[in-house]
Structure formats: structure tokens, C-alpha cells
Amino acid sequence: MDSANSSCPSTPRWNVERPFLTGRFHQESKAVSRFAEAKGLSMESFSCSGLDKAIGCFDAAVQELIVIDDLLSAMVAIEGRYISIKRVRGKEDNVTFLVDPSMDLALQELAKKIFPLCESFLMISQFVESRSQFKNGLVNHAFAAALRALLLDYQAMVAQLEHQFQLGRLSIQGLWFYCQPMMGSMLALSIVIQRASANNFSGSAVLNLLQSQAKAMAGDNAVRLLLEKMVQCASNAYLGILERWVYEGVIDDPYGEFFIVENKSLQKESLTQDYDAKYWRQRYSLKDGIPSFLANIAGTILTTGKYLNVMRECGHTVQVPVSENSKLMTFGSNHHYLECIKAAYDFASSELLNLIKEKYDLVGKLRSIKHYLLLDQGDFLVHFMDIARDELTKKLDDISVEKLQSLLDLALRTTAAAADPCHEDLTCCVERSSLLKGLGALKDIETMRNISDVSNLEEPLNVTGLETFSLSYKVQWPLSIVISRKALRKYHLIFRFLFHCKHVDRQLCGAWQVHQGVRALNMRGTAISRSSLLCRSMLKFINSLLHYLTFEVLEPNWHIMHNRLQSAKSIDEVIQHHDFFLDKCLRECLLLLPDLLKKMERLKSLCLQYAAATQWLISSSIEIPQLDESSHGSLGNSRSPSRALKLSTRNAAVTDSILKFEREFNAELQSLGPILSSSSQAEPYLTHLAQWILGAGKD
């Protein structure tokens, strides 16, 4: 409200200071009695000394005339000769009407009964004057205008009473009788005004106050109807703001009264940079002070305008069809306004959903991301890993991202991916940390809170491009609402895990080919035959893991999400289904289970170490039969004792290395069993992984 106040016009000082513009001049000057003229009595009949007399000096009939005259003045906040207005020092809004103590007691009592009406009029007129200033907002302006109309009716009643007084037809009992209909209404309004003034209410706070007071006066039908009319009049301006929001997506709120606030510092471009996707949640948001009659539908109102804004940001001009029946300028017990808001929401939701699905092809974009980041179509990746092998094996500081990007473009153009129109949106990047460190950034997912300290996660010593390489995707507005930076971050993590598994699989396949190359030799009973069995076990492990990740997790979950997107009714449902898919994939891919993930990383590390040592193991073992063959050919004469000892020692080292790899691999695989069994009770999907992995271990 402060920012609104600073931008709204200021009321000129002369409009406050000049009493003839505010009505205060009546209260600052003594009135001249009109009762003498009413009764044909000349003012001269009261001598100057008589005017100085207390009212008790006159007889009862004259006192009554004087009191009626003063009361008629007091009813429009003008002091009389014997009825005065006393203001409380320091509190100009608090006034008290006082009578001459010498007045007849019966007349005093009747006058005091009318004083609350006089005080209410004075309070209401002051409220109208103060709340008509610009800074108080549209609701206060409308409320003051409604009160001003009520005061005109009240002043007309006083004028009619004065006319009856001039005709000699009004007694003080008659005055009290005629004031009764207005008494309850004015008192009820004065209570509202006191609270509004004390708390400096504006906007929805005024509407809520009027509504609560109307409910409190349910026993007095006339007063309740008057307060409901005041609510209606005061809410017209507010409903005008609401109508523009739900029908056009525009906040026309010069005084900051609306319960939806716009954060103009957040731009749609931030969706591709801001991890928390604040634009969608905070560009437009609810604030305190929602009118009670809109409290249950405030979220729908917010969403409706947000949808219209997205379409306007896309250059798609759209406006909710408006008819006479859809006007929001009235509300009542029939809840017609709720139906109008619901209809506007349905229209905006369907329009935006159709725009994103049809014009911007959301499902096609998600399918393209699935092809590349979830390795649904891996032919381009195989080609890329072949041509980028040398670059990916470098350390982080030595890797050229530009060279990797050119190699990626080459792989995309020379494979089936070239037929995909979205392949140009694919880019590559190299992260600065390992996968475990990257998972620590997912602070928004509850499961990751089990990791007490991210810094405690072990970091591989020699991190290369193979561990940190990732694919990214260019997503433009408005698809960035669904595929936000946070969503892409989750895709990156899944891709990095899959990519590294593929790398391990390729390395083990290379080791297996080396074993197959020496199959023609009789290796039965040697270390190489044992190495061949270990290589097959490792291959089965990594293939089982890849099968689980792709066919047990990613593929079925993607189809479930795809079906849900087809039946989604709003963009928020689309966002919800997409986020649920990613979170579920992260969890079922073990990325949110640190203990299991560390075990998998350890097993993959053993596989890579073994694959790297395979060439040395094979070359060291293959000389053993050649040695035997040559010794038989020369009847043992050519064998050197030192060479035989050297070969024997090397053969023992090879056997020890293979046995060490085998023991460590089997130990890690066996320790995985209890973890999977215990975790599968809370995470049932791990049962499938246990069947695949432990089955590979048994083989």
C-alpha cells in the first residue's frame, strides 16, 4: 500500500484547511436560533440580558422550543445556544454533546436520547470527508460515496422535521419518534467507521468489516439490509479490479488493494536460469487481506489470471468471452459470481493447455528429451562416444566444451537423430562436480534430506569428462513453465547416471572382446579362464542394472506420465504430472538413495578398474602356453631358469590380481543383497532390482 500511496495524487492542502469546503464552518460558528421565527416571536423579545440567562430561567414550553431548535442544529453537527459540542483534546474524532445543566430534567433525558444520532452523523460526515482522499483507495472512495448518499437522505429527514417545527407541528416527543428509524442504522455505521478509522482499513479489510457487521446485525433486518447495501456499493470498485484480472489477466489496481500482487522484477526469461522457478510461483502471488466472500476461490482467481498472462506473453491475444450474465459487479447469496469465476478459469485453462499442446507441441518436446536425455534412442550416443573418447577421458580443466559440442553435432547429423527437428536444441555441458555432489543440490526433494552433510559425500579423485559429461536442452517460453531449470537439472542427473553405466558397459564389452580374441588358445585351468568368468559376471551386472533403469523404471513411468498429460485439465496439472514423473524416476533410479547409489558407484568403479587391467592380464597370461610349447619342442634344453622364475612370478601376480578383483566384486555384490532386501520394504520397486542384480551374482 505504501508504494501505491507514493504514486497516487495528493489531496491539496486547501481542501482540508478551508472550513467552507469541509463543513467544519458549521461547527466553528454559533448558530442563530430559528425557533423565534417559527413561533412568531421576535428576537428582541429576548433582551440581551435574557440571552445570557440559563435555559432554566424560561418556562417549560419555551425550553422545549429552544431545545428542539438546538437539537435540529445538533443533528447536522451545528452547535446550539444550550447544546454544545465538546471535542476530546488530541482526538478530534471523539466528540460529546453537552446540555445546559439548568434545562428541565425531562427535556434533558429526551435530548440525551437523540445525542447518539447526532454523534453518529458527525462521525460519519468526518469519515466521508477523510476517506474521499486519493490515498485511501477505491473501496474507501466507494464506501464514502455510499455514505454520502445516505447522509443526503438523513439531511432530507432533518429538513422535513425542521419544516414541521416551523409549522408548529413538532414536539420533542415527536422528534424522538421520527428519529427512531435512522437511529439503529446510523449507530451500526458509526461502529463500522470507528473500527475502520482506528485500524486505518482499506481495500478488502473494509469489505470484511462491513460483512462481519452485517452478519452480527442479523436480528435487525433493516440495519442488515443497509449494511449489505453498503457492502455492495463498496465492493463495486473491487469487483471491477477482479473482473479485469479474471477476464483479461490485467491487474488494474492503482492503490494496491487487490489480494493478488505482481512482482515485476521476475521475467519469463528467468525460468531458464532460476533453479527454483520463481517466475511461475512468485510473479503473481496471493497476499494477506483476501475478502471473505472470495477466500474459498482465491487460488482459482490467481490461476485464471496467470493463465491469461502466459498467453499474452506468448503474443496470443485472448479474452474470456463476457456477457451480461458474466459481469462480476454484483454478488449475493445466489453465488452467481462464483459461477462466473469458475467459467473464466475453465476457459483460460483450456485455452492455455491447447496453446502449449498444439502450437508449442509440449508432448513432442518431452518425447525428444526422452530420446536424448533418457537414452531412448542411443545410436547417436554410441557414435558420439566413439568419436569423443579422447576428449572425454581428459581431466576437467583440459576438456574443450566447444570441441565436444562440435562432435555432438556431428554425431546427431550422421545418425537417425538428424530426422528429429528438435535435435538442434540439444547442447552439451561438463559439470564441475561428480554425480554424488550434484545430487546434494536437490534440496527440494524430501528424500535427499537424509543426507546430513553433502560435503561428506565421497568425491572420486580423478574426475574426467566421462563422470561429468551431460547433455542439456534449450527450452523456450512458454514450455519453460513445464520444463523449467529445475526439471532439466533432474534430467541431467538421470542422464549422467545412465551415461556412465553405458560407459562401463562399453569398457566391459571391450574387455570381453579381448577375452574372445584368445579363445582359440587352450586357456582352460589358467588365470585367463577365471578372468573370462569374472568379466561375464560384471557384464551381466551392468546389463541387469541398465535393463532395470530403462525397462523397469524410465519406460513405464514415461508412458504413465504421457497418459496423464493427455487427460490433464490445466497447465498446473501438467506441471504436477511432469514433476512427479521426474521425482519418481530419480527415486527408482537409486539417485535419491545414497547408500545404494554409493554401492553401485563402487561396483562400477571395480568394473572400470578391471576393464582397464584386462589388456595387461591377457598379455601376461598368454605367454604361459607358449613357454610350455617351446620347452617341449627343445626337450627343455632352451629354458632359462631365470626366465622361468620370472614368468612364474608374473603368472602368480596375474592370478592374484584376478582373484582380488573377483573377491572385491563378489563382496560388494553380496553386501548389496541385505541393503536391497531391507530397503525394498519401504521401496517396493527395489524388489525388481534385487531379482536382476542378485540373480547376476548367483550366476
Secondary structure as UniProt FT lines:
FT   HELIX           2..7
FT   HELIX           14..17
FT   HELIX           19..22
FT   HELIX           24..28
FT   HELIX           35..39
FT   HELIX           43..45
FT   HELIX           48..51
FT   HELIX           55..57
FT   HELIX           60..74
FT   TURN            75..77
FT   STRAND          83..88
FT   TURN            89..90
FT   STRAND          91..99
FT   TURN            101..102
FT   HELIX           105..131
FT   HELIX           134..136
FT   HELIX           137..166
FT   TURN            167..168
FT   HELIX           172..199
FT   HELIX           204..216
FT   TURN            217..219
FT   HELIX           221..248
FT   TURN            254..255
FT   STRAND          260..262
FT   TURN            264..265
FT   HELIX           268..272
FT   TURN            275..276
FT   HELIX           278..282
FT   STRAND          284..286
FT   HELIX           292..297
FT   HELIX           298..313
FT   TURN            314..315
FT   HELIX           324..326
FT   TURN            333..334
FT   HELIX           336..354
FT   HELIX           355..359
FT   HELIX           362..373
FT   HELIX           379..387
FT   HELIX           389..392
FT   HELIX           396..398
FT   HELIX           401..413
FT   HELIX           416..419
FT   TURN            421..422
FT   HELIX           423..425
FT   STRAND          426..430
FT   HELIX           435..439
FT   TURN            440..441
FT   TURN            443..444
FT   HELIX           446..450
FT   HELIX           454..456
FT   HELIX           465..468
FT   STRAND          469..473
FT   TURN            477..478
FT   HELIX           479..481
FT   HELIX           485..517
FT   TURN            518..520
FT   TURN            524..525
FT   HELIX           527..547
FT   HELIX           548..554
FT   HELIX           555..567
FT   HELIX           571..588
FT   TURN            589..592
FT   HELIX           594..621
FT   HELIX           623..633
FT   TURN            634..636
FT   HELIX           641..682
FT   TURN            684..685
FT   HELIX           686..698
//
